[in-house]
Amino acid sequence: MNQMTRTTITLDAELTEALDSYIARSGASNRSEAIRDLVRRGLNSMPAEKPSASCIGVVSCTVDQTIIGLEKKIRAGRQDRHEQVLFSTSIPIDHDQSFDVSVLLATVEQVNDYAQTLFLERGIKHGSTSLAPVEKNIQSHSHANESAKDHVHLKVRESF
């Protein structure tokens, strides 16, 4: 039998209710079992064996706009990665919440680092990351009446 480590976590009432609902649907016998399952799944969803692989990553989450300073932290996080961020937007949901999306061209490790830093902020919920493997190819050719120059073309790969 594996040795277990006791870890104490604090969940708000809404997350506790969602966890209990998951337990009822999944057949888990208790919260510890359900949390172990969810942690395993979360860790398996990140292709850690290919951290330097290039990808297009979509990072999305809901943001509680009432948390003072949170929007500034989000902007700073994107600004710190200005060479990776292709697109970002914030869509108002109601007076207090927004749905934020950022698209990055980076390595798997860089996208996951950004996502995990963001998702750990108080006021961030429903964080999700989607990764599409790409290969960068540098090609030299001309467009219209321009002279030939090197530039990057992306090719979507089947897998990492």
QUIWOWO-V70513 format. One record per pair of residues at least 4 apart in sequence whose C-alpha atoms are under 6 Angstrom apart, sorted by the first residue. I is the first residue (numbers start at 0). J is the second residue. Records with the same first field share a line. If there is no record, write none. Layout:
# QUIWOWO-V70513
I = J, J
This chain:
# QUIWOWO-V70513
10 = 14, 15
21 = 25
22 = 26, 27
27 = 33
30 = 34
34 = 38
50 = 107, 108
51 = 106
52 = 106, 107
53 = 105, 106, 133
54 = 104, 105, 106, 131, 132, 133
55 = 103, 104, 130, 131
56 = 102, 103, 129, 130
57 = 101, 102, 128, 129
58 = 100, 101, 127, 128
59 = 99, 100, 126, 127
60 = 98, 99, 124, 125, 126
61 = 97, 98, 123, 124, 125
62 = 96, 97, 122, 123
63 = 95, 96, 122
64 = 95, 96
65 = 95
75 = 79
83 = 103, 104, 105
84 = 102, 103
85 = 102, 103
86 = 101, 102
87 = 100, 101
88 = 99, 100
89 = 98, 99
90 = 97, 98
91 = 97
92 = 96, 97
108 = 112
111 = 115
114 = 118
118 = 123, 126
132 = 156, 159
133 = 154, 155, 156
134 = 153, 154
135 = 152, 153
136 = 151, 152
137 = 150, 151
138 = 149, 150
139 = 147, 148, 149
140 = 147, 148
141 = 145, 146, 147
